Amino acid sequence: MICQKFYAVLVHWEFLYVLAALNLAHPASPWRFKLFCAPPNTTDSSLPSPAAIAKDASALREGSEAVVEAKFNSTGIYISELSKTVFHCCFGNEQGKHCSVLTHNSEGKTPASAVKALIFRRLGINWDIECWMKGDLTLFICHMEPSLKNPFKNYDSKVHVLYDLPEVIDYLSLAPLKDNFQTVQCNCNVQECECRVPVPRAKLNYSLLMYLEITSAGVSVQSPLMSVQPMLVVKPDPPVGLRMEITDDGNLKISWNSPTAAPFPLQYQVKYSENSTIKREAAEIVSAASLLVNNVLPGSSYEVQVRSRRLDGSGVWSDWSSPQVFTTQDVMYFPPKILTSVGSNASFHCIYRKDNQIISSKQIVWWMNLAEKIPEKQYSIVSDHVSRVTFSNLKATRPRGKFTYDAVYCCNEQECHHRYAELYVIDVNINLSCETDGYLTKMTCRWSASTIQSLVGSTVELRYHRSSLYCSDSPSIQPTSEPKNCTLQRDGFYECVFQPIFLLSGYTMWIRINHSLGSLESPPTCVLPDSVVKPLPPSSVKAEITVNIGLLKISWEKPVFPENNLQFQIRYGLNGKEIQWKIHEVLDVKSKSASLPVLDLCAVYVAQVRCRRSDGLGYWSNWSRPAYTRIMDVKAPLRGPEVWRLMDGDVTKKERNVTLLWKPLRRNDSMCSVRRYVVQHRTAHNGTWSEDAGNQTNLTFLWAEQAHAVTVLAINSIGASLANFNLTFSRPMSKVSAVQSLSAYPLSSSCVVLSWTLSPGDYNLLYLIIEWKNLNEDDGMKWLRIPSNVKKYYIHDNFIPIEKYQFTLYPVFMEGIGKPKIINGFTEDDVEKQKNDAGLYVIVPIIISCCVLLLGTLLISHQRMKKLFWEDVPNPKNCSWAQGLNFQKRTDIL
């Protein structure tokens, strides 16, 4: 026996409109719908109810499924022969009422939905159909599942969706519209079918017209025409990021995120279950993306799921999110972490649970880092089980290794739980400095990043508010502020650039530190760009030593911006690797140059200039490019060179060759260079003449007269030297003896001391000349000019004790060169002493080296002997018989 079953389709739809066979739009309640099919002339009351359909379906599963399957598998001709009767279908609600079955309309047209199969008089097949718009607003999806096992499972089942998205629906001409329908084949298997209709985003508010065609085992079923607006049946994706945390008030906060930015507000349904000493379940609908659960106790477990749909109630509920489980600890801190700033106050609350019993708040004590007990005056009792500790005027947290916070422990009187609360205290008194560039086009602000480096996971941003004019007396954080993009530089400072700027507008700025625990803000500061200008450095800086005056003159040009009066500062010094700078303040704001005295006029000086506003606002500019002086003649040489002579030829002859010798002038004496030397001759008969020696330091001439005076002049680009040394060659004066004795005493190989005595005379002694040379080598003669009042002089040169030296002392008078005193070698006593000293220089180092070597040998031998003799001797303190004995105390044996 074939059980009677009517074909029904469950349509889960929002604001669904049904168009019947007469092309009229029938509004339906926006809940659940069923599709009923029946033979002609069947009244509404004779249609089976959903309960009856379910009962017939159950009976079919229990007894007749195999029979039906066998009959359909017997032959395909049997099915075709049964396809003679027209079945009509309509939509109804869940109770099966309000279903309109039409046999024929007034024009005798065939209904829009028909089932042509005789077998469906006794048997039907159910599909549960649910349709929605996908959350990303790209696809309209219909999902179909059979209510019972399909008797046509061995035949191919095909489902198509025919749809159209007209901008405007003309209900009087629906039949011609069906010619424009597009067809989409659904993906089907034995258990289900899924149909996907693409909907352009621009047509989400259009009416989607569609109907289904189902074909299986040669039998075709066509649903009535349906109309729906896709935007009204959106099924959002499930919420994501479900998380739970204990709030600062001790409540459980459940929060989540919407997976995509929906174009309409959402409402959320939250269901959770609590498993603690008191079990409870709840489901709440909220419009915000969070829910607070109160009366949370330690040791409780919460399982939570969330789903969403449109806030106005249309659309479809999303699927439930994945369940999340949150378990509270035995010791609950709220808040568990605090981020605050220096000087503020903070409080922690605690509930302590031990052995399934909640400890009384009177028995709770607080510790800081398990090293310092917090004074009880900072405790307060909130309730029987909630204790609170308060910290006032907090100081910045000092990092301890990898820990960048202070651990606050809530303890029982007898023990402390391993869990703790975290206290982060950050110093937000950040020094924010800004400067405006010299072109007055941008303002750069900087601050150190070292303040927040210890706060892991934090980000910082500079926020500002620009007022129309100037700064207020007490700047404050403004609710309408803007963030400024800042970059971290290599020097550890953040840098932000404001461009363009308004010079007279007040910029109120502060630093905001963002962290998962909250945000902190530094005290605001107001900056006026016009008051923080860093001018451009002065330009066209020049440095020179003035001619004939001998001062360092530095000149410059004032920068174009700013237009305020500027004060200038100069630094200068001798050019070299390490310049010792000297600072000079220019007092006259209108001055463009300064002249400074320097010690060495023939050295290269480097100078730089900088400036700032004379009213003290803003910053010093950078130093200008360095300017260097050039070495050039400033004055004529201060004096001529020191001059001496070498005499050749027989002293008995009237004519002798004289070679004049002079030492090159030092820079400070030549002021600052010597281009050439000129020798002036003066004799009684030949008068005066000059010879140009060029850059040479010697000149030979013939001495033929009784007296011959010479003067050597130094000449530079300015002129000739004014103070010069005169040397007179006089034969009568060469016989005047003024030196009584001369002695040479060697002090070392590099120093010899000469001492002498002079006899009184009638001539004016100008100075003395010392000559010395090595008689064993032809390395030339050396000489020095010595003041006339000196009686002893130390000669620094390389002296070899075993060599023989000649020392000569010449008195030089105004009238000429007197008779010299000559000694060959050192004084005898000193020679012997020097020889002995030379032996000591060799012997003493040898003796010292031997002593050091002997001492090292003795130490090494001592260690080896100690190891050899005492290696096998045990330590008496490790022996059992020696325990308790004092080996340092003397024991007298009687």
BELHUTA-V693786 format. One record per backbone hydrogen bond with DSSP energy under -0.5 kcal/mol. NH is the residue of the N-H (numbers start at 1). CO is the residue of the C=O. If there is no record, write none. Layout:
nh=(NH/NH)
co=(CO/CO)
This chain:
nh=(3/9/10/11/11/12/12/13/13/17/18/19/20/20/23/26/26/27/28/31/33/34/35/36/36/37/38/42/46/47/47/53/54/55/56/57/58/59/60/61/62/63/64/65/68/69/70/71/72/73/74/74/75/79/80/81/82/82/83/83/84/85/87/87/88/89/90/92/93/96/100/101/102/103/105/108/115/116/117/117/118/120/121/122/123/127/128/129/129/130/131/132/133/134/134/135/137/140/141/141/142/143/144/145/146/147/148/153/155/158/160/161/162/162/163/163/164/170/171/173/174/177/178/178/179/180/181/182/184/186/187/188/189/193/194/195/197/198/199/203/204/206/207/208/208/209/209/210/211/213/214/215/216/217/219/221/222/223/225/226/227/228/230/230/231/232/233/234/235/236/236/240/243/245/247/247/250/252/253/253/254/254/255/255/256/257/262/267/268/269/270/270/271/272/273/274/275/276/280/282/284/286/291/293/294/299/300/301/302/303/304/305/307/309/310/311/313/315/316/318/321/324/326/328/332/332/333/334/338/340/340/342/343/344/346/348/349/350/351/353/353/354/357/359/361/363/364/365/367/368/369/369/371/372/374/378/379/380/382/382/383/387/387/388/389/390/391/394/397/399/400/401/403/404/406/408/408/409/409/411/411/412/413/417/421/422/423/424/424/425/426/426/428/430/432/433/433/435/436/437/440/443/444/445/446/447/449/452/453/455/456/458/459/461/462/463/463/464/465/467/467/470/481/482/484/487/489/492/494/495/496/497/498/499/503/505/506/507/507/508/508/509/509/510/512/513/513/514/514/515/518/520/522/525/527/529/529/530/531/532/532/534/535/535/536/539/542/544/546/546/548/550/552/553/553/554/554/555/556/557/567/568/569/570/571/572/573/575/579/581/582/584/586/587/589/591/594/596/598/601/603/605/606/607/608/610/612/613/614/616/618/619/621/622/624/627/629/632/634/635/637/638/639/640/644/646/648/653/656/657/658/659/660/660/661/662/663/669/670/671/673/675/676/677/678/679/680/680/681/682/683/684/687/689/691/693/693/694/696/699/701/703/703/704/708/709/710/711/712/713/713/715/716/721/722/723/724/727/729/730/731/734/735/736/737/738/738/740/740/741/743/745/746/747/748/751/752/753/754/755/756/757/759/765/766/767/768/769/770/771/772/773/775/775/776/777/779/782/784/786/788/790/793/795/795/796/797/797/799/799/801/803/806/807/808/809/810/812/813/813/814/817/818/819/821/823/825/825/827/831/832/833/834/835/836/837/838/839/840/841/842/842/843/844/846/847/848/849/850/851/852/853/854/855/856/857/858/859/860/861/862/863/864/865/866/867/868/869/870/871/874/876/878/879/882/883/885/887/889/892/894)
co=(1/35/127/9/33/10/129/11/31/227/26/225/18/24/20/18/24/25/16/29/11/92/9/34/90/7/88/39/43/43/44/49/50/51/52/53/54/55/56/57/58/59/59/60/64/65/66/67/68/69/70/71/71/75/76/77/78/79/79/80/82/82/85/115/38/113/36/34/97/93/98/99/100/101/109/105/87/220/85/115/82/117/118/119/119/8/145/10/127/143/12/141/233/132/139/235/134/197/132/139/195/130/193/128/191/126/126/150/152/215/213/184/160/211/161/182/209/168/169/170/171/173/174/175/176/177/178/163/161/159/194/186/192/144/187/142/140/196/138/200/201/203/166/206/228/164/207/226/162/160/221/158/219/156/216/214/114/212/19/210/17/208/206/228/204/229/230/231/133/234/316/257/255/253/245/251/247/293/245/251/252/291/243/253/289/240/260/309/286/307/268/284/305/282/303/280/301/274/274/272/270/268/254/252/292/329/297/275/326/273/324/271/269/267/314/265/310/232/234/308/306/304/302/300/330/351/331/349/422/338/424/426/394/341/391/389/334/387/332/330/351/357/354/352/384/360/361/411/409/372/367/407/368/368/366/375/376/388/380/386/386/350/385/380/348/378/346/344/425/397/403/399/400/402/423/406/421/367/407/365/409/415/363/410/408/336/406/338/422/423/340/424/426/428/430/431/446/444/532/442/437/498/435/496/433/494/492/449/449/452/454/455/514/512/484/461/510/482/508/465/506/504/479/464/462/495/493/489/447/487/445/485/443/497/501/502/470/505/527/465/506/507/525/463/461/511/520/459/512/518/515/513/511/509/507/505/527/503/528/528/529/436/533/619/561/557/555/553/544/551/634/546/596/544/551/552/594/542/592/539/612/586/610/584/608/582/606/604/577/579/572/570/568/585/587/588/554/552/550/599/600/603/573/627/571/569/567/617/565/613/531/533/611/535/609/607/605/630/671/671/719/669/669/723/661/659/657/650/703/648/701/646/658/699/644/697/642/666/666/667/670/715/715/694/713/691/678/711/689/709/687/707/683/681/679/677/691/677/693/660/658/656/701/702/729/682/727/680/725/678/711/676/719/714/637/638/722/710/708/728/706/730/732/733/735/736/819/738/757/757/755/753/744/751/751/748/795/745/793/743/791/741/738/763/812/812/786/810/784/808/782/806/773/804/804/774/777/772/770/768/766/787/754/752/793/794/750/795/749/797/799/800/773/823/771/821/769/767/811/816/764/728/811/736/809/807/805/823/744/827/828/829/830/831/832/833/834/835/836/837/838/839/839/840/842/843/844/845/846/847/848/849/850/851/852/853/854/855/856/857/858/859/860/861/862/863/864/865/866/867/872/874/875/876/879/880/882/885/886/890/892)
